[in-house]
Amino acid sequence: MKTLIALITACVASSALAAPPAARQERQTARIAQGVATGALTKKEAAKLTAQQAKIQVQKKVAKADGVVTRGEKRRLDAAQDRASRNVYRKKHNARTR
């Protein structure tokens, strides 16, 4: 029993550590694709949201360019992802359809 609990704990801990750092951006991109597939997003809305994600990716590369992402840079990247997430939600739930 103790071995089973230890094994499960190890699996959960390793999966949490193995999560890619770009997971949040990938989830947002998936949300955009899902919105296009269901018709909740127009092509123009999806293009704007995709461009916003690309801009965040560029900001992330600039932050990583010196080898260290500072606390302030991380805060700015998180804020940009927060804004992007709100934009995805708002555009998916507005009255426009494809």
N, C-alpha and C positions, 0 to 999 in steps of 0.2 A: 504494500500500500504506500509506504513512504517513497519507494522507488518510482511508483506511478506519479505521485504528486510532484516529485522532483523533476521527472521527465516533462510533465505538462508545464511546470513553471519555467523550465529551461526553454521549451519551445515557444512559449508566449514571450519570454524576454528576448529571445533571439529574433523573433519576427518583428518585435517593436524596434529593435536596433537595426534591422535590415531594411526598414522602410526608406525608400529613396527620398532625398531632400526635396525633389521637385514634385512630390506626390500631390500637394495642394494644387499646384498649377495643372497637373494632369487631370485631377478631378474637375477643375473648373472647365477645362477644355472638353471633357466628357459631357459636362452639363450643357455646354453650348451645342455640341453635336446632337445631344438628345433633344434639345429644344428645336433644332432644325428638323430633325426626323419627325417630331410630333406636330410640327407646324406652329409651335408656340413662338418661334422666332422667325422673323423675315430674313431674307438673305442679307439685306443691308444691316440689320441689327447684328446678325451673326458676324459679319465682316468687321464691324466696329468693335465687338467684344473680342474677336480673335486678334485684332490689331492691338487692343489694350493688353492682352496676354503677351503678345510679342514684345511690347514695350517693357513690360515687367521683366521678361527674360533678358532683355538688354541691360536693364538696371542691375539685375542679378549678376550678369557677367562682369559689369564694371565694378561692382562691389567685391567680387572675387578676384579681380585682376591683380591685386597686390598680395594675394595669398591669404588674407585674413578678412573675414566679414565682421566688422565692428558691431557693437550693440546698437549704435545709432543707425547703421546701414540696415541691420536686421529689422529694426523698428520701422524704418521707412518702407522696406519691402513688404512687411506684414500689413502696414497701412494700405499700400497699393493693392495687395491681394484682397483686403477687406473691401475696398472701394469696388474692385472688379467683381467680387462676389455679390455685392448689393446691386451692381448694374445688371448682372446676369439675372438675378431674381426679378428686378423691376421690369426688364425687357421681356422676360418670359411671361410675366403676369399682366402686361398691359393689354389693351383691346386689339392690338394689331395681330393679324394672323397671316400666314403665308398664303 
